[in-house]
Amino acid sequence: MQLFGSYEGALWQTGLLTAAVQKASQHAELLAQYHSATGEGVNTARWIVLDGELNPVWIDGVNCLLTEPYTYSALNGDITTLHG
């Protein structure tokens, strides 16, 4: 599945949304560390926009990001927590 990721044999292929969520989370962590070190105000908000029709198959995977603790678990076991 291109959106979330899938196994191709024994190899995990990260999906587009999974990669975007992981990158946004890492970026927010770096900005928070910068803020702690410098005391400067920084905006850690990041948006990921999904454009198109809602599909029951993928909306269930996205739903976990909309409620606390804002954690996404990929099918391969990787867990990404969004920091807010």
N, C-alpha and C positions, 0 to 999 in steps of 0.2 A: 504494500500500500504506500503510495508516494507521499501521502500527507503525514502519516505517523511513523512509518518505517516498517520493515518486514525482514524476515530471514530469507536469504537466497542460499539454500542448502544450510550450511553451518555458519555462514557469514551474515552478520547483521548490517543492513543498509538503513542508515538514519533517514527519516522522512523530512520533508520540508518544514513542517510545523514543529517537529521535535527539535530540529537544528535551530530554528528561529527562537524558540522558547529557551533553549540552552544558552544561546548567545546573549539574549536579553537579560537573563539571570546573571550571567558572568559579568556583563557590562554594569549592571546595577550594583553588584558586589564591589567592583573596582571603584565606582563613584562613591560608594558609602565609605570605603577605606580612605579615599582621598579627602572626603569631608571630615572624617575623624582625625586625620593627620594635620589638616590645615585649618580646620574650623570654618572654611569657606562654605557658603551655601551652594549646593548643587541640586539639580533636578534629576532624579533617578528614574522618572517615569518613562516608560517605553510602550509603544503601541504596536500590536501585531493585528493587521486588518485582514480579515478573510472576506473576500468579495464573492458573492454568488448565492445560489439557492441553498437554504438550509437542508442538510441531508441527515436523516436520522442515524445513519451509520457513523458519520464522523462527528456529529454534534455531541454524542455521548462521551467521546474522548476529550472534547474541548470543555465540557461541563465541569470537570474537576478543576479547571483553572479559574472558574468563576466564583468559587466559594472557598472560604478559609479551610485549610491552611495554604491554599494556592499552590498545590503540589501536583506535578505531572509525572506519572509513572509510565515509561515506555514499555512496550511488549518484551524487550530484552532485559528488563529489570532496572534500567537506569532511572533514577529518581531526580527530578529537577524541582527545586523550590523557588518560587518567585518571591522576591523581597520587595516589600512595599513600604 
